[in-house]
């Protein structure tokens, strides 16, 4: 159980500038902006919610943050994340 809480704590700190460098923070926000563009474009083309397979989901930082943005998460019907690591 301790690993789960440490992992959740790491996720909570993922966008906290007190715990990561400014460059990493900018990189993560850029990643979210690009994902939003791609998801929105595909959603418009398909005209229905997307199914996403995230291979190498790691600590689930991306789906955790995407799920907190209603405008994006509403365009996703199914999000499946897989990873080989023990912590994931």
Gaussian input, Z-matrix of N, CA and C with variables (Angstrom, degrees):
# hf/3-21g

backbone

0 1
 N
 C     1     B1
 C     2     B2     1     A1
 N     3     B3     2     A2     1     D1
 C     4     B4     3     A3     2     D2
 C     5     B5     4     A4     3     D3
 N     6     B6     5     A5     4     D4
 C     7     B7     6     A6     5     D5
 C     8     B8     7     A7     6     D6
 N     9     B9     8     A8     7     D7
 C    10    B10     9     A9     8     D8
 C    11    B11    10    A10     9     D9
 N    12    B12    11    A11    10    D10
 C    13    B13    12    A12    11    D11
 C    14    B14    13    A13    12    D12
 N    15    B15    14    A14    13    D13
 C    16    B16    15    A15    14    D14
 C    17    B17    16    A16    15    D15
 N    18    B18    17    A17    16    D16
 C    19    B19    18    A18    17    D17
 C    20    B20    19    A19    18    D18
 N    21    B21    20    A20    19    D19
 C    22    B22    21    A21    20    D20
 C    23    B23    22    A22    21    D21
 N    24    B24    23    A23    22    D22
 C    25    B25    24    A24    23    D23
 C    26    B26    25    A25    24    D24
 N    27    B27    26    A26    25    D25
 C    28    B28    27    A27    26    D26
 C    29    B29    28    A28    27    D27
 N    30    B30    29    A29    28    D28
 C    31    B31    30    A30    29    D29
 C    32    B32    31    A31    30    D30
 N    33    B33    32    A32    31    D31
 C    34    B34    33    A33    32    D32
 C    35    B35    34    A34    33    D33
 N    36    B36    35    A35    34    D34
 C    37    B37    36    A36    35    D35
 C    38    B38    37    A37    36    D36
 N    39    B39    38    A38    37    D37
 C    40    B40    39    A39    38    D38
 C    41    B41    40    A40    39    D39
 N    42    B42    41    A41    40    D40
 C    43    B43    42    A42    41    D41
 C    44    B44    43    A43    42    D42
 N    45    B45    44    A44    43    D43
 C    46    B46    45    A45    44    D44
 C    47    B47    46    A46    45    D45
 N    48    B48    47    A47    46    D46
 C    49    B49    48    A48    47    D47
 C    50    B50    49    A49    48    D48
 N    51    B51    50    A50    49    D49
 C    52    B52    51    A51    50    D50
 C    53    B53    52    A52    51    D51
 N    54    B54    53    A53    52    D52
 C    55    B55    54    A54    53    D53
 C    56    B56    55    A55    54    D54
 N    57    B57    56    A56    55    D55
 C    58    B58    57    A57    56    D56
 C    59    B59    58    A58    57    D57
 N    60    B60    59    A59    58    D58
 C    61    B61    60    A60    59    D59
 C    62    B62    61    A61    60    D60
 N    63    B63    62    A62    61    D61
 C    64    B64    63    A63    62    D62
 C    65    B65    64    A64    63    D63
 N    66    B66    65    A65    64    D64
 C    67    B67    66    A66    65    D65
 C    68    B68    67    A67    66    D66
 N    69    B69    68    A68    67    D67
 C    70    B70    69    A69    68    D68
 C    71    B71    70    A70    69    D69
 N    72    B72    71    A71    70    D70
 C    73    B73    72    A72    71    D71
 C    74    B74    73    A73    72    D72
 N    75    B75    74    A74    73    D73
 C    76    B76    75    A75    74    D74
 C    77    B77    76    A76    75    D75
 N    78    B78    77    A77    76    D76
 C    79    B79    78    A78    77    D77
 C    80    B80    79    A79    78    D78
 N    81    B81    80    A80    79    D79
 C    82    B82    81    A81    80    D80
 C    83    B83    82    A82    81    D81
 N    84    B84    83    A83    82    D82
 C    85    B85    84    A84    83    D83
 C    86    B86    85    A85    84    D84
 N    87    B87    86    A86    85    D85
 C    88    B88    87    A87    86    D86
 C    89    B89    88    A88    87    D87
 N    90    B90    89    A89    88    D88
 C    91    B91    90    A90    89    D89
 C    92    B92    91    A91    90    D90
 N    93    B93    92    A92    91    D91
 C    94    B94    93    A93    92    D92
 C    95    B95    94    A94    93    D93
 N    96    B96    95    A95    94    D94
 C    97    B97    96    A96    95    D95
 C    98    B98    97    A97    96    D96
 N    99    B99    98    A98    97    D97
 C   100   B100    99    A99    98    D98
 C   101   B101   100   A100    99    D99
 N   102   B102   101   A101   100   D100
 C   103   B103   102   A102   101   D101
 C   104   B104   103   A103   102   D102
 N   105   B105   104   A104   103   D103
 C   106   B106   105   A105   104   D104
 C   107   B107   106   A106   105   D105
 N   108   B108   107   A107   106   D106
 C   109   B109   108   A108   107   D107
 C   110   B110   109   A109   108   D108
 N   111   B111   110   A110   109   D109
 C   112   B112   111   A111   110   D110
 C   113   B113   112   A112   111   D111
 N   114   B114   113   A113   112   D112
 C   115   B115   114   A114   113   D113
 C   116   B116   115   A115   114   D114
 N   117   B117   116   A116   115   D115
 C   118   B118   117   A117   116   D116
 C   119   B119   118   A118   117   D117
 N   120   B120   119   A119   118   D118
 C   121   B121   120   A120   119   D119
 C   122   B122   121   A121   120   D120
 N   123   B123   122   A122   121   D121
 C   124   B124   123   A123   122   D122
 C   125   B125   124   A124   123   D123
 N   126   B126   125   A125   124   D124
 C   127   B127   126   A126   125   D125
 C   128   B128   127   A127   126   D126
 N   129   B129   128   A128   127   D127
 C   130   B130   129   A129   128   D128
 C   131   B131   130   A130   129   D129
 N   132   B132   131   A131   130   D130
 C   133   B133   132   A132   131   D131
 C   134   B134   133   A133   132   D132
 N   135   B135   134   A134   133   D133
 C   136   B136   135   A135   134   D134
 C   137   B137   136   A136   135   D135
 N   138   B138   137   A137   136   D136
 C   139   B139   138   A138   137   D137
 C   140   B140   139   A139   138   D138
 N   141   B141   140   A140   139   D139
 C   142   B142   141   A141   140   D140
 C   143   B143   142   A142   141   D141
 N   144   B144   143   A143   142   D142
 C   145   B145   144   A144   143   D143
 C   146   B146   145   A145   144   D144
 N   147   B147   146   A146   145   D145
 C   148   B148   147   A147   146   D146
 C   149   B149   148   A148   147   D147
 N   150   B150   149   A149   148   D148
 C   151   B151   150   A150   149   D149
 C   152   B152   151   A151   150   D150
 N   153   B153   152   A152   151   D151
 C   154   B154   153   A153   152   D152
 C   155   B155   154   A154   153   D153
 N   156   B156   155   A155   154   D154
 C   157   B157   156   A156   155   D155
 C   158   B158   157   A157   156   D156
 N   159   B159   158   A158   157   D157
 C   160   B160   159   A159   158   D158
 C   161   B161   160   A160   159   D159
 N   162   B162   161   A161   160   D160
 C   163   B163   162   A162   161   D161
 C   164   B164   163   A163   162   D162
 N   165   B165   164   A164   163   D163
 C   166   B166   165   A165   164   D164
 C   167   B167   166   A166   165   D165
 N   168   B168   167   A167   166   D166
 C   169   B169   168   A168   167   D167
 C   170   B170   169   A169   168   D168
 N   171   B171   170   A170   169   D169
 C   172   B172   171   A171   170   D170
 C   173   B173   172   A172   171   D171
 N   174   B174   173   A173   172   D172
 C   175   B175   174   A174   173   D173
 C   176   B176   175   A175   174   D174
 N   177   B177   176   A176   175   D175
 C   178   B178   177   A177   176   D176
 C   179   B179   178   A178   177   D177
 N   180   B180   179   A179   178   D178
 C   181   B181   180   A180   179   D179
 C   182   B182   181   A181   180   D180
 N   183   B183   182   A182   181   D181
 C   184   B184   183   A183   182   D182
 C   185   B185   184   A184   183   D183
 N   186   B186   185   A185   184   D184
 C   187   B187   186   A186   185   D185
 C   188   B188   187   A187   186   D186
 N   189   B189   188   A188   187   D187
 C   190   B190   189   A189   188   D188
 C   191   B191   190   A190   189   D189
 N   192   B192   191   A191   190   D190
 C   193   B193   192   A192   191   D191
 C   194   B194   193   A193   192   D192
 N   195   B195   194   A194   193   D193
 C   196   B196   195   A195   194   D194
 C   197   B197   196   A196   195   D195
 N   198   B198   197   A197   196   D196
 C   199   B199   198   A198   197   D197
 C   200   B200   199   A199   198   D198
 N   201   B201   200   A200   199   D199
 C   202   B202   201   A201   200   D200
 C   203   B203   202   A202   201   D201
 N   204   B204   203   A203   202   D202
 C   205   B205   204   A204   203   D203
 C   206   B206   205   A205   204   D204
 N   207   B207   206   A206   205   D205
 C   208   B208   207   A207   206   D206
 C   209   B209   208   A208   207   D207
 N   210   B210   209   A209   208   D208
 C   211   B211   210   A210   209   D209
 C   212   B212   211   A211   210   D210
 N   213   B213   212   A212   211   D211
 C   214   B214   213   A213   212   D212
 C   215   B215   214   A214   213   D213
 N   216   B216   215   A215   214   D214
 C   217   B217   216   A216   215   D215
 C   218   B218   217   A217   216   D216
 N   219   B219   218   A218   217   D217
 C   220   B220   219   A219   218   D218
 C   221   B221   220   A220   219   D219
 N   222   B222   221   A221   220   D220
 C   223   B223   222   A222   221   D221
 C   224   B224   223   A223   222   D222
 N   225   B225   224   A224   223   D223
 C   226   B226   225   A225   224   D224
 C   227   B227   226   A226   225   D225
 N   228   B228   227   A227   226   D226
 C   229   B229   228   A228   227   D227
 C   230   B230   229   A229   228   D228
 N   231   B231   230   A230   229   D229
 C   232   B232   231   A231   230   D230
 C   233   B233   232   A232   231   D231
 N   234   B234   233   A233   232   D232
 C   235   B235   234   A234   233   D233
 C   236   B236   235   A235   234   D234
 N   237   B237   236   A236   235   D235
 C   238   B238   237   A237   236   D236
 C   239   B239   238   A238   237   D237
 N   240   B240   239   A239   238   D238
 C   241   B241   240   A240   239   D239
 C   242   B242   241   A241   240   D240
 N   243   B243   242   A242   241   D241
 C   244   B244   243   A243   242   D242
 C   245   B245   244   A244   243   D243
 N   246   B246   245   A245   244   D244
 C   247   B247   246   A246   245   D245
 C   248   B248   247   A247   246   D246
 N   249   B249   248   A248   247   D247
 C   250   B250   249   A249   248   D248
 C   251   B251   250   A250   249   D249
 N   252   B252   251   A251   250   D250
 C   253   B253   252   A252   251   D251
 C   254   B254   253   A253   252   D252
 N   255   B255   254   A254   253   D253
 C   256   B256   255   A255   254   D254
 C   257   B257   256   A256   255   D255
 N   258   B258   257   A257   256   D256
 C   259   B259   258   A258   257   D257
 C   260   B260   259   A259   258   D258
 N   261   B261   260   A260   259   D259
 C   262   B262   261   A261   260   D260
 C   263   B263   262   A262   261   D261

   B1=1.4416
   B2=1.5268
   B3=1.3014
   B4=1.4570
   B5=1.5281
   B6=1.3468
   B7=1.4601
   B8=1.5244
   B9=1.3307
   B10=1.4575
   B11=1.5261
   B12=1.3203
   B13=1.4556
   B14=1.5200
   B15=1.3203
   B16=1.4539
   B17=1.5216
   B18=1.3222
   B19=1.4515
   B20=1.5232
   B21=1.3271
   B22=1.4659
   B23=1.5229
   B24=1.3150
   B25=1.4635
   B26=1.5183
   B27=1.3198
   B28=1.4635
   B29=1.5211
   B30=1.3271
   B31=1.4559
   B32=1.5179
   B33=1.3168
   B34=1.4620
   B35=1.5258
   B36=1.3203
   B37=1.4584
   B38=1.5324
   B39=1.3399
   B40=1.4632
   B41=1.5213
   B42=1.3210
   B43=1.4601
   B44=1.5245
   B45=1.3102
   B46=1.4549
   B47=1.5278
   B48=1.3517
   B49=1.4609
   B50=1.5329
   B51=1.3305
   B52=1.4630
   B53=1.5337
   B54=1.3387
   B55=1.4573
   B56=1.5185
   B57=1.3472
   B58=1.4597
   B59=1.5270
   B60=1.3080
   B61=1.4683
   B62=1.5289
   B63=1.3084
   B64=1.4707
   B65=1.5259
   B66=1.3270
   B67=1.4632
   B68=1.5259
   B69=1.3132
   B70=1.4574
   B71=1.5236
   B72=1.3088
   B73=1.4615
   B74=1.5253
   B75=1.3268
   B76=1.4603
   B77=1.5217
   B78=1.3064
   B79=1.4610
   B80=1.5252
   B81=1.3302
   B82=1.4569
   B83=1.5229
   B84=1.3278
   B85=1.4637
   B86=1.5173
   B87=1.3232
   B88=1.4672
   B89=1.5249
   B90=1.3180
   B91=1.4582
   B92=1.5364
   B93=1.3283
   B94=1.4700
   B95=1.5279
   B96=1.3182
   B97=1.4701
   B98=1.5230
   B99=1.3232
   B100=1.4664
   B101=1.5269
   B102=1.3220
   B103=1.4669
   B104=1.5235
   B105=1.3219
   B106=1.4594
   B107=1.5275
   B108=1.3320
   B109=1.4673
   B110=1.5248
   B111=1.3240
   B112=1.4666
   B113=1.5176
   B114=1.3193
   B115=1.4630
   B116=1.5215
   B117=1.3286
   B118=1.4642
   B119=1.5230
   B120=1.3246
   B121=1.4692
   B122=1.5276
   B123=1.3255
   B124=1.4676
   B125=1.5278
   B126=1.3151
   B127=1.4626
   B128=1.5311
   B129=1.3150
   B130=1.4702
   B131=1.5197
   B132=1.3325
   B133=1.4618
   B134=1.5267
   B135=1.3253
   B136=1.4660
   B137=1.5213
   B138=1.3324
   B139=1.4715
   B140=1.5319
   B141=1.3170
   B142=1.4661
   B143=1.5219
   B144=1.3384
   B145=1.4638
   B146=1.5313
   B147=1.3126
   B148=1.4530
   B149=1.5193
   B150=1.3255
   B151=1.4666
   B152=1.5172
   B153=1.3287
   B154=1.4605
   B155=1.5243
   B156=1.3358
   B157=1.4543
   B158=1.5247
   B159=1.3135
   B160=1.4626
   B161=1.5199
   B162=1.3221
   B163=1.4645
   B164=1.5249
   B165=1.3135
   B166=1.4608
   B167=1.5230
   B168=1.3298
   B169=1.4700
   B170=1.5295
   B171=1.3145
   B172=1.4700
   B173=1.5116
   B174=1.3280
   B175=1.4649
   B176=1.5323
   B177=1.3138
   B178=1.4763
   B179=1.5210
   B180=1.3241
   B181=1.4596
   B182=1.5281
   B183=1.3344
   B184=1.4643
   B185=1.5274
   B186=1.3363
   B187=1.4697
   B188=1.5210
   B189=1.3354
   B190=1.4628
   B191=1.5256
   B192=1.3076
   B193=1.4597
   B194=1.5251
   B195=1.3342
   B196=1.4628
   B197=1.5256
   B198=1.3274
   B199=1.4693
   B200=1.5202
   B201=1.3121
   B202=1.4568
   B203=1.5183
   B204=1.3376
   B205=1.4646
   B206=1.5268
   B207=1.3307
   B208=1.4660
   B209=1.5214
   B210=1.3421
   B211=1.4607
   B212=1.5269
   B213=1.3164
   B214=1.4677
   B215=1.5230
   B216=1.3197
   B217=1.4639
   B218=1.5238
   B219=1.3286
   B220=1.4663
   B221=1.5179
   B222=1.3219
   B223=1.4635
   B224=1.5244
   B225=1.3151
   B226=1.4674
   B227=1.5226
   B228=1.3187
   B229=1.4561
   B230=1.5229
   B231=1.3450
   B232=1.4639
   B233=1.5262
   B234=1.3305
   B235=1.4648
   B236=1.5211
   B237=1.3229
   B238=1.4639
   B239=1.5243
   B240=1.3188
   B241=1.4502
   B242=1.5170
   B243=1.3303
   B244=1.4682
   B245=1.5275
   B246=1.3075
   B247=1.4533
   B248=1.5170
   B249=1.3036
   B250=1.4658
   B251=1.5348
   B252=1.3273
   B253=1.4616
   B254=1.5185
   B255=1.3142
   B256=1.4631
   B257=1.5321
   B258=1.3373
   B259=1.4648
   B260=1.5163
   B261=1.3288
   B262=1.4700
   B263=1.5058
   A1=111.54
   A2=117.00
   A3=119.76
   A4=111.33
   A5=117.96
   A6=121.55
   A7=111.21
   A8=116.77
   A9=120.39
   A10=110.28
   A11=117.74
   A12=120.71
   A13=111.07
   A14=117.68
   A15=120.05
   A16=110.05
   A17=117.31
   A18=121.51
   A19=110.49
   A20=117.95
   A21=121.73
   A22=109.89
   A23=116.60
   A24=120.55
   A25=110.00
   A26=116.95
   A27=120.77
   A28=110.83
   A29=117.34
   A30=121.30
   A31=110.17
   A32=117.15
   A33=120.94
   A34=111.39
   A35=117.28
   A36=121.28
   A37=112.65
   A38=117.92
   A39=121.85
   A40=113.86
   A41=118.32
   A42=121.17
   A43=111.61
   A44=117.27
   A45=121.30
   A46=109.31
   A47=118.04
   A48=120.51
   A49=113.88
   A50=118.18
   A51=120.54
   A52=111.67
   A53=117.29
   A54=120.78
   A55=114.09
   A56=118.27
   A57=120.21
   A58=109.16
   A59=115.29
   A60=119.73
   A61=110.24
   A62=115.43
   A63=121.27
   A64=110.57
   A65=117.36
   A66=121.58
   A67=111.48
   A68=116.72
   A69=120.12
   A70=110.40
   A71=117.04
   A72=121.20
   A73=110.37
   A74=117.63
   A75=121.19
   A76=111.06
   A77=116.80
   A78=121.39
   A79=111.30
   A80=116.79
   A81=120.40
   A82=111.20
   A83=117.88
   A84=120.18
   A85=110.65
   A86=118.00
   A87=121.34
   A88=110.26
   A89=115.77
   A90=121.31
   A91=110.42
   A92=117.48
   A93=120.77
   A94=110.91
   A95=117.86
   A96=121.26
   A97=110.11
   A98=117.27
   A99=120.50
   A100=111.17
   A101=117.26
   A102=119.90
   A103=110.83
   A104=117.30
   A105=120.60
   A106=110.63
   A107=117.55
   A108=121.36
   A109=111.28
   A110=116.26
   A111=121.15
   A112=110.65
   A113=117.24
   A114=121.14
   A115=110.41
   A116=117.75
   A117=121.64
   A118=110.99
   A119=117.34
   A120=121.15
   A121=111.07
   A122=117.18
   A123=120.61
   A124=111.61
   A125=116.63
   A126=121.73
   A127=110.12
   A128=117.20
   A129=121.16
   A130=111.37
   A131=116.93
   A132=120.87
   A133=111.91
   A134=116.69
   A135=121.00
   A136=112.40
   A137=116.39
   A138=122.84
   A139=112.66
   A140=114.37
   A141=120.54
   A142=108.46
   A143=117.71
   A144=120.79
   A145=112.30
   A146=115.32
   A147=122.26
   A148=112.04
   A149=115.03
   A150=122.50
   A151=106.48
   A152=116.19
   A153=121.00
   A154=109.22
   A155=115.73
   A156=122.45
   A157=106.90
   A158=116.31
   A159=122.79
   A160=108.05
   A161=116.21
   A162=121.19
   A163=108.04
   A164=116.25
   A165=121.62
   A166=110.73
   A167=115.56
   A168=121.86
   A169=112.78
   A170=117.21
   A171=120.68
   A172=112.50
   A173=116.94
   A174=120.84
   A175=112.76
   A176=117.03
   A177=124.15
   A178=112.86
   A179=116.75
   A180=120.46
   A181=111.19
   A182=117.09
   A183=119.95
   A184=111.93
   A185=120.59
   A186=117.55
   A187=113.40
   A188=117.12
   A189=119.59
   A190=110.01
   A191=116.52
   A192=119.18
   A193=111.78
   A194=117.88
   A195=119.92
   A196=110.85
   A197=116.66
   A198=119.92
   A199=111.92
   A200=117.25
   A201=121.07
   A202=113.52
   A203=116.86
   A204=121.63
   A205=107.64
   A206=116.86
   A207=121.88
   A208=113.27
   A209=117.03
   A210=120.73
   A211=111.99
   A212=116.47
   A213=120.50
   A214=110.41
   A215=116.81
   A216=121.09
   A217=111.61
   A218=116.98
   A219=120.59
   A220=113.03
   A221=117.65
   A222=122.46
   A223=111.85
   A224=116.55
   A225=121.98
   A226=108.99
   A227=115.78
   A228=120.53
   A229=112.55
   A230=115.30
   A231=120.17
   A232=108.40
   A233=115.76
   A234=121.40
   A235=106.89
   A236=115.59
   A237=120.85
   A238=107.79
   A239=116.35
   A240=121.36
   A241=110.34
   A242=116.02
   A243=120.61
   A244=108.91
   A245=114.86
   A246=120.08
   A247=108.39
   A248=115.96
   A249=121.52
   A250=112.05
   A251=117.27
   A252=119.01
   A253=112.04
   A254=115.85
   A255=121.48
   A256=111.40
   A257=117.36
   A258=120.58
   A259=113.11
   A260=117.35
   A261=119.61
   A262=109.49
   D1=-34.01
   D2=-177.72
   D3=-59.20
   D4=-40.42
   D5=179.33
   D6=-59.61
   D7=-39.42
   D8=-179.39
   D9=-61.15
   D10=-45.33
   D11=-179.06
   D12=-67.59
   D13=-38.81
   D14=176.73
   D15=-63.31
   D16=-40.72
   D17=179.07
   D18=-65.59
   D19=-43.82
   D20=178.72
   D21=-62.98
   D22=-39.21
   D23=177.66
   D24=-62.84
   D25=-40.41
   D26=178.09
   D27=-63.54
   D28=-40.26
   D29=178.37
   D30=-63.55
   D31=-43.92
   D32=-179.72
   D33=-62.36
   D34=-29.80
   D35=-179.19
   D36=-86.54
   D37=-4.40
   D38=-172.16
   D39=-58.46
   D40=-33.08
   D41=179.31
   D42=-115.43
   D43=17.61
   D44=-179.67
   D45=-93.70
   D46=112.94
   D47=-176.32
   D48=-63.54
   D49=-13.39
   D50=176.79
   D51=-73.88
   D52=-16.01
   D53=-174.83
   D54=-117.08
   D55=-13.20
   D56=-179.41
   D57=-131.76
   D58=162.89
   D59=-178.72
   D60=-72.62
   D61=158.55
   D62=178.26
   D63=-60.31
   D64=-37.65
   D65=-178.78
   D66=-66.39
   D67=-42.14
   D68=177.92
   D69=-66.84
   D70=-40.49
   D71=177.47
   D72=-59.62
   D73=-47.02
   D74=178.47
   D75=-62.03
   D76=-40.02
   D77=179.03
   D78=-63.04
   D79=-43.09
   D80=-179.39
   D81=-66.38
   D82=-40.66
   D83=178.02
   D84=-66.71
   D85=-38.20
   D86=176.72
   D87=-61.65
   D88=-41.21
   D89=178.26
   D90=-60.61
   D91=-43.71
   D92=-179.83
   D93=-66.66
   D94=-38.33
   D95=178.68
   D96=-63.85
   D97=-44.11
   D98=179.18
   D99=-66.36
   D100=-40.74
   D101=177.05
   D102=-61.86
   D103=-41.11
   D104=178.16
   D105=-61.00
   D106=-42.81
   D107=178.17
   D108=-60.81
   D109=-47.27
   D110=-177.66
   D111=-65.26
   D112=-46.92
   D113=-179.54
   D114=-61.68
   D115=-43.50
   D116=179.95
   D117=-63.95
   D118=-44.08
   D119=179.78
   D120=-62.59
   D121=-47.09
   D122=179.72
   D123=-65.06
   D124=-38.81
   D125=178.66
   D126=-61.61
   D127=-42.90
   D128=178.92
   D129=-64.92
   D130=-39.14
   D131=179.62
   D132=-69.05
   D133=-43.88
   D134=-177.05
   D135=-80.24
   D136=-28.06
   D137=-177.96
   D138=61.49
   D139=31.20
   D140=174.53
   D141=-160.58
   D142=161.31
   D143=-179.63
   D144=-57.66
   D145=146.07
   D146=-176.69
   D147=-87.66
   D148=154.03
   D149=168.36
   D150=-108.67
   D151=126.67
   D152=-176.65
   D153=-120.79
   D154=131.89
   D155=172.51
   D156=-111.60
   D157=115.16
   D158=-178.67
   D159=-103.47
   D160=102.85
   D161=-179.81
   D162=-90.20
   D163=121.35
   D164=-175.66
   D165=86.96
   D166=43.90
   D167=-174.74
   D168=-65.25
   D169=-20.70
   D170=177.51
   D171=60.06
   D172=-125.63
   D173=-177.03
   D174=-87.83
   D175=10.46
   D176=177.28
   D177=66.90
   D178=26.79
   D179=179.72
   D180=-59.21
   D181=-44.20
   D182=-176.35
   D183=-66.41
   D184=-54.06
   D185=179.33
   D186=-63.57
   D187=-30.60
   D188=178.09
   D189=-62.62
   D190=-45.37
   D191=-178.89
   D192=-74.88
   D193=-37.57
   D194=176.74
   D195=-61.19
   D196=-39.34
   D197=-178.08
   D198=-67.28
   D199=-18.32
   D200=177.93
   D201=-86.56
   D202=-2.58
   D203=179.82
   D204=-113.67
   D205=97.95
   D206=-173.16
   D207=-54.80
   D208=-37.86
   D209=-178.17
   D210=-62.17
   D211=-30.85
   D212=179.04
   D213=-89.80
   D214=-49.13
   D215=-173.53
   D216=-61.59
   D217=-30.47
   D218=178.15
   D219=-66.93
   D220=-15.64
   D221=179.19
   D222=-93.25
   D223=-0.43
   D224=-178.22
   D225=-112.33
   D226=120.38
   D227=179.16
   D228=-87.94
   D229=-36.93
   D230=-178.44
   D231=-145.10
   D232=131.41
   D233=177.88
   D234=-127.81
   D235=114.83
   D236=179.34
   D237=-115.16
   D238=126.17
   D239=178.34
   D240=-119.16
   D241=130.78
   D242=177.21
   D243=-127.09
   D244=151.72
   D245=178.42
   D246=-156.73
   D247=150.24
   D248=-177.88
   D249=-87.38
   D250=-21.12
   D251=-174.25
   D252=-69.75
   D253=151.81
   D254=-178.79
   D255=-64.12
   D256=-40.67
   D257=-178.46
   D258=-66.90
   D259=-29.46
   D260=-179.73
   D261=-74.19

